[in-house]
Amino acid sequence: MNKGPVLVVLAAGMGSRYGGLKQIDAVGCQGEAILDFSLYDAWKAGFRTAVIIIKKAIEADFMTYVGERLKKCPLEIRYAYQELDSLLPEGVAIPEGRTKPWGTTHAVLCAREAIDGAPFAVVNSDDYYGQSAFQTIYDALKVAQDGAFYDYCMVGYRLGNTVTEHGSVARGICKVDENDCLTEIQERTRIEKYPGGIHFTEDGEHWVEVPADTTVSMNMWGFTPSFLDEAQARFPDFLKTAANPAKAEYFLPLAVEALLTAGKARVKVLHSADRWFGVTYAADKPQVIQALADLTAQGKYPRGLWER
């Protein structure tokens, strides 16, 4: 019997641009974090298990401000831990000056045992994706089956719906074919709005225009267990070839792009017209609070997500 899809939540980040632990910051009318709303949407979509990835350094605060509340959540909550030395191959030393773990693919690998062989979706803890996105990806994962290609999927958003007024964001810029399959993805870590549109830079000097209707990844991925095997096999090479070992990150788009290039995976793009919102910067928080209050007033969420 196939295992039901599992939700994996990336919550180990330290919020350097935000100035605090945004994954635990209260934005709901009863003190809920964005993470609570994602778990609620996942439960309504059909997920019954969630794996939350954190770091030991934030564990006490996370359990106090979120974990205690999630004891009332109907999902089975499992925890996994991402640390700088997690899963490092024998003989690989931590680069001098390195303080952060190795990025989002590394985080997912740290959750492998908790995922326990099930197909799984991956989301960020500080991004609001919209209720339809969870239903769409759950339905896709329920029937996902590897054949000639690995059977993966991704919820794609319009870039113009995913930028903030308060600074730069990181997004995976996607190319999609006529069959809505991903053909290329490039992680851009500094995308900004400006008076004439949206652009990105890699060096802080030269800017490249990006149309607002460009499909982008918000790190809402759907994978079969084969992804864990492939990502783990490629992790040592990533560590050996990283151009800047002190800062390089094994991003999910990098791992996916490698499998696309190798002709091993097919990634179906599930389009979402929803408007993203999240707390990339502290200045984003009032808008997020208002948006969630409006959705609650419209009856899309109950007052107090986990009240029974």
N, C-alpha and C positions, 0 to 999 in steps of 0.2 A: 504493500500500500504506500502510495506517495505521501510524503510529509507535506503538510500545508505550508504556504509561504510564511516566512519569518520577516519581520521588520527590523532592520539594523539602523540604529541612530548614532550619528557621529557627534559626540558630546565631550570630547577630550580637549578641545581647544581652550586657550587661555585668554582670548579676547583682547589681543594687543591693540587693535584699532578702536575697540569699544571702550576699553579702560576698565574692564571688570569681567566677571563670569556671566556672560550674556545668556548662557544656556540655563541659568537658574533665575534670571531676572523676572519679576512679576509683571505681567502685561494683561492678564485676564481680570475680570471683575471680582473673582474670589482668590486672587493672588497666583493664578496659574501662569506658567511660562509658555512660550510658543511650543515647546516640546509637548506639553499636555494636550494642546489642540491637535498636534500631529498624531499623537497616540489615540485620541478620541476618534479622529477621522479614520485612522487605520482600523480600529475596532469596528466601526460602522461598515467599513469596506469588506471585512471578513478576516483580517489578521487576528490571530489569537496568541501570538508570542512576539515579544519585542526584546531585542538585545541592545542595551545602551552601553556605549563605549565611553569610558571616562579615564582619568588619570588618578593615581593614588594621591597626588597633591591636592586635588579638588574633592576627593571622596567625602570628607567630613561635611563640607558645605553642601555638596550635592545631596547627600542623604538627608541632611537637616531640612533643606528648603524644597527638595523635589521628591526624593526617595520616600520619605515618610508619607507624603500625600499620595504617591503612586501605589501605596498598599491598598488603596480603595479602587484602583484601576482594574477592570475585569481582565485585561491582558495578563498573561504570564510574563513577568519582567525578569530578565536575566541581565547580568552585568559582565562586561569584559573590560580589561585594562590595557591601555596603550602606554608604554614607557619607552624611553629613548633606547634602552638595551633589549627591548622585546624582540625575539626572533632573530637577533643578529647572528649570521652564520659564524661558525667557528673560525677564528683567526682574523675576524674583522673588528678593528678597534673603532671606538667612538672618536670622530674627528675633534681636534682641539677647538674649543670654543662652541661646540654644538650643544644646545640646550633643549631643542624641540625634538619630538619624535619625527618619524619619517613620512608623514603625510597620510592622505586618506586611504590609499590602497593598503599601506602598512596597518592602518587602524582596522580595516576590515579583516585583514589576516589575523590580527590579534583576537578577533571574535570568532574564529573558525570553530573552536570547540563548542561554543554556545550556539552557533548556527546549526550544528549537528546534522549536516548532510541535506538540509532542506533548500529549496529555491528561496531567494531572499531579495528584498528591496533594501536600498540604502538611501537614507535622507540625512540632511544636516539638522542639528537640533535647533538652530537659530533662524531657520527659514520657514515661512508659512507657505505651503504649496497649494492649498485649496482642496476641498473635499472630493471633487471629481478626479483629481490626480491619483489619490490613493485607491479609489475604486478601479480606475483604469489599469493601474499597474498590478493590483491584486488579481484582476481578471486575466491579465496576460501571463502572470507567473503561475496561475492555477493550471494552465495548459502548456506551459513551457516544456520543451523536450528537445534535447540536443540530437541532431541528426548529422547531415553533411557539414553543418556549421553549428557552433555553439549558439543556443537560442537565447539571446539577451534582449533587453529593451531599455528604453530611456524615456522619461517624460521631458519633452522639449517645450521651452517657453519662448515667446517673442522677446527679444532683447529689450525693447522699449518698455516692457512690463516688469523688468527686473532690475532697474537701476535706481539709485538713490540720489537725492538732491545734495547729499552731505559729504560726498567724497567718491573714491574709486571702489570698484567691486571686482572680484575675480569670477570669470565665467568661462565655460568651455564653448568656444565658437564652433558651430557645427555646419557641415555640408551634408545635405540629404538628397537622395536620388528620387526618381519618379515613383518608386515603390515605398516611399517613406522609410527607407533604410539609411542608416548613418554610413557615410563614406569617408568622413574625415572629421576629426575633432582636435582643436588646439586650445590648450589652456592659456588664457590671457589674464594676467594677475592685476592689471591696472586699466580698467575700463571706466570712463568718466563721461558724464553729461557735460555739455557746454552749450552756450546760447544757440549755436547752429546745428546741434545734433548730438551724436555719441561717437566717441573715438577711443582708441587705446594706444598705449605706448609700452615698449619694452625697455627703453633706455632713458626715459624721462625727457627726451629732446624731440624725437621724431614721432609724430602721431599719425595713426591710420584711421580713416573714417569707417564706421560700421553702420549699415542701415538698421533702423529701428525694428524692422520685421525679420531680422536675422534670427534663426533658431539657435538657442543657447541651452547648454546643460546647467541645471541648478543642483547637480549631484543627486538627482532622483533616478537611480539606476535599478534595473531588475536583472538578476543573475541566476544562473543555475550553479550547482556546486563546482562545475568545471572551472569557473573563474578563479576559485581559491587555489586550485592546483596550478593553473597557469601563472597567476600572480606570484605565488610563492616560488615557483621555479625561476622566475625572472628577477626576483628581488636581489639575489647576489650580484647579478650583472649591473643592476641599477646602482648598487653601492660602489661597485668597482669603477664605473664609468661616469659618475656624477661630476659635472664640471666644477661645481662648488660644494664639496662635501659638507661644509659647515652649515649650509642652508638649503641644499637640494631637498625636494619633497617628491615622494612617489605618489603622484596624484592619480586618482581613478581615471581621468581622461588619458593619461600617459599609458596606463596598462591596457585600456580599451583600444587606443590607437595602435599599439603594438600588435594586438590580436587581429585587428582589421587589416593591417599591413601584411601580416603573415597569412591572411586568407583563412583564418580559423573561426572567426565569429561573424555572425550577422546580428546587427543591433536594430531592432524596430523602433522608430521614433514615434511615440505616442504624444500627439500635440495637445497642449493645454492653452486655452485662451484666458485662463485666470491671471489676475494681477498678483504678482509676488509681493510680499512685504516681509521685512526682517529687521534685525537689530545689528546691522553691520557697524553702525556708529551710535553713540549715546543719543545724538540728535534725532535718530530715527524712532526712538521709543514712543514719544507722544502720538505719532501717527499710527503706530502699531496698536497702541492701547485704544485709540479711537476706532480703528478698523475692526478690531475684535469686539468692541462694545456695540458697534453697528450690527455686526453679524449676529451677536447675541440677541439684540433687540428685534432682529428680523426672525428670530426663532431657529436659526441654523445651529445654535449651540444653547444648551441649558445654562442657567446661572448656577455655577458650581458644577464643573464637568463630572466630578466623581462622587457627587452626593447621591446617596441611595435612599 
